[in-house]
Structures are given as C-alpha cells and as structure tokens.
Amino acid sequence: MESFCKWEGDTLVLNILGRPRAKKTKIGKVKGKQLEIHVAEDPVRGKATAHLVDFLADEFGVKRTAITVVFGTYNVNKQVRIHTPTKLPGVIPPR
C-alpha cells in the first residue's frame, strides 16, 4: 500500500494510527502511510477500537457492520475495511 488508503472495488482500506486518550475523537494528519485518528477512549480491552469503529461509521455514512478491523484491535497500528462508504472526509481521495 503506497498511501494510507486504497480502494478495492467498493471497499476502502485504511491504515490507521490510533491515538487513544484524546480529548475529542477526530481525524488527524496523514503520518507516512497511516491516517492519524485521535480517539477519546482509554485503550482497555479494545474499547478504543470499538469507539473508533463507531466514529468511522458516522464519518463514512455506513453501519457499524460495514467496517471490518483487519488487524490492530489491541494496538495503535490498525487496518480497517469500510464497505461502500456513502461519505468521504476531506482527507480521503475519491476513487
């Protein structure tokens, strides 16, 4: 993956650098080949990742079930797949 994201048909694949314990959940900057996302949750037993998935569902206009965490449930380095997003935040290039 040359960028932090790529399209595989209708599915968007994102490499994420999670930043737990933030004051507010928000999309940050691109850091190399990862998109930094600040998460307002503690990294305990996957709670931050669950919160991140809820946030991404709202940001991309999909149901929570349309998002798959490929790896990194208990790590700050994650990859997620978002099936058929209906909205794209400004940092995400269109297909």
C-alpha positions as CSV (number, residue, x, y, z in Angstrom):
1,M,0.0,0.0,0.0
2,E,1.7,3.2,-1.2
3,S,-0.7,5.5,0.7
4,F,-2.6,5.4,3.9
5,C,-5.7,4.3,1.9
6,K,-6.7,2.4,-1.2
7,W,-9.8,1.3,-2.9
8,E,-10.6,-2.4,-3.6
9,G,-13.7,-2.1,-5.7
10,D,-16.4,-0.6,-3.4
11,T,-14.3,-1.1,-0.3
12,L,-12.0,1.5,1.2
13,V,-8.9,0.1,3.0
14,L,-7.4,2.4,5.6
15,N,-4.2,2.1,7.6
16,I,-4.8,4.0,10.9
17,L,-2.5,5.2,13.7
18,G,-4.8,5.4,16.7
19,R,-4.2,8.0,19.4
20,P,-6.2,6.9,22.5
21,R,-7.0,9.1,25.5
22,A,-7.6,12.2,23.3
23,K,-9.9,15.0,24.5
24,K,-12.0,14.6,21.3
25,T,-12.4,11.9,18.7
26,K,-11.3,13.4,15.4
27,I,-9.4,12.7,12.2
28,G,-5.8,14.0,12.4
29,K,-3.0,14.2,9.9
30,V,-1.5,11.7,7.5
31,K,1.6,10.3,9.1
32,G,3.6,8.4,6.5
33,K,1.5,5.5,5.4
34,Q,-1.1,5.9,8.2
35,L,-4.0,8.2,8.9
36,E,-3.8,9.5,12.5
37,I,-7.1,9.4,14.3
38,H,-7.5,10.7,17.9
39,V,-9.8,8.6,20.0
40,A,-11.5,9.9,23.2
41,E,-11.4,6.5,24.9
42,D,-8.9,4.5,27.0
43,P,-7.1,1.6,25.3
44,V,-8.6,-1.0,27.6
45,R,-9.7,-4.4,26.2
46,G,-10.4,-3.0,22.7
47,K,-12.7,-0.1,24.0
48,A,-10.7,2.5,22.0
49,T,-11.0,0.4,18.8
50,A,-14.8,-0.1,19.3
51,H,-15.2,3.7,19.8
52,L,-13.1,4.2,16.7
53,V,-15.3,2.0,14.6
54,D,-18.4,3.9,15.8
55,F,-16.8,7.1,14.9
56,L,-15.8,5.9,11.4
57,A,-19.3,4.6,10.8
58,D,-20.6,8.1,11.3
59,E,-17.8,9.8,9.3
60,F,-18.2,7.5,6.3
61,G,-22.0,7.2,6.4
62,V,-22.2,3.4,6.9
63,K,-23.5,1.0,9.5
64,R,-21.0,-0.3,12.1
65,T,-21.3,-3.8,10.5
66,A,-19.9,-2.4,7.2
67,I,-16.5,-1.8,8.9
68,T,-14.1,-4.7,9.5
69,V,-10.9,-4.4,11.6
70,V,-8.4,-6.4,9.7
71,F,-5.7,-6.1,12.4
72,G,-4.8,-4.0,15.4
73,T,-7.8,-4.4,17.7
74,Y,-5.5,-4.1,20.7
75,N,-2.8,-2.0,19.0
76,V,-2.4,1.6,17.8
77,N,-1.5,0.4,14.3
78,K,-4.7,-0.8,12.6
79,Q,-6.1,-1.6,9.2
80,V,-9.8,-1.3,8.6
81,R,-12.0,-2.0,5.6
82,I,-15.1,0.1,5.0
83,H,-17.6,-1.4,2.6
84,T,-19.4,1.1,0.3
85,P,-18.9,4.4,2.2
86,T,-21.5,7.0,1.3
87,K,-19.5,10.0,2.6
88,L,-15.8,10.7,2.4
89,P,-14.0,13.0,4.8
90,G,-11.8,15.6,3.0
91,V,-8.5,13.8,3.7
92,I,-9.7,10.7,1.7
93,P,-9.2,10.9,-2.1
94,P,-12.1,9.9,-4.2
95,R,-11.9,6.7,-6.3
